[in-house]
Amino acid sequence: MIHKKQFWLVGIIALLLASLSGHSIAEQERSFTLLPDSLSQWYKPESKRQVWLHTMFALRRELQAVDEYAAEGDLELTRKWTNKFTAHYRKLPEMVPEWQDEVELEEIERLETAAQTGDFKTVASAVSRLQRNCRNCHREYRALAALRYRSPDFSKIEVVDDQGQPQEYGDHMEALSQTINRIKIASVDDRWSHAQKAVQQLRGQLHRLAESCDSCHKDELPRQRILGDASVKTLDELDEALTQQQPKTAGRKLGEAAVVICARCHGVHRSLSDTRSFLFD
């Protein structure tokens, strides 16, 4: 499921970037200033509860309930969920005044009247129109909002370096890349002790990188998935191949480490982070 979501978002990103072709840099910047400033107060870090996101979840759930209970002809529950939905929906232009023209308040009144009178046919019609309104808004803004407020931003994260000093995240990642190349270069040139020393350096760098994961993740599972037992085992096998001076095995194990550690992490974080930085920073 995670991979499907990633592919979906990558596809959206590709469409967004493709739409920029043929435009000047200034036009590109204008194309991506569509999110109103007031929206940021409802997302982290300004909002601890991700209020906008939870409001969207509530609206989707409530409108589904209205639709299903109206189809069953259950007047009491149709009214109950209509009241919940309309109360949340009317808050949208208050939360983001720039989007006042995006909401369909007349359709909300039509839904309320139909629910009160038991006109289930009109309720279904109003629900259909409101669902279309939601889809239109999401088509314009949802991918941009996900990139802006829910994709990783590593610019404020620091990682301790070999000397115990704070280091910018990008600098640490560059150092990791250099260490991996150092292992490959040394093993190709049969400088086995240098390669082993670089592996030990890599272990330390990865350990310190793992300590930064709690900047976003509040449990151990994401860290273990990328920097856990599988990664340790791969590095152990790489170290053993270097000790035995086996260049082919060492090359294969270094490649496995690049996939198990680097590519797995980049597939989740880097593409979205780079796109976010390109569009908004």
Buried (B, 14 or more C-beta within 10 A) or exposed (E): EEEEEBEEBBEBBEEBEEEBEEEEEEEBEEBBEEBEEEBBEBBEEEBEEBBBBEBBEBBEEBBBBBBBBBEEEBBEBBBBBBBBBBEBBEBBBEBBEEBEEBBBEEBBEBBBEBBEEEBBEBBBBBBEBBBEBBEEBEEBBBBBBBBBBBBBBBEEBBBBBEEEEEBBBEEBBEBBEEBBEBBBEBBEEEBBEBBBBBBEBBBEBBEBBBEBBEBEEEEEEBBBBBBBEBBEEBBEBBBEBBBEEBBEBBBBBBEBBBEBBBEBBBBBBBBBBBBBBEBBE
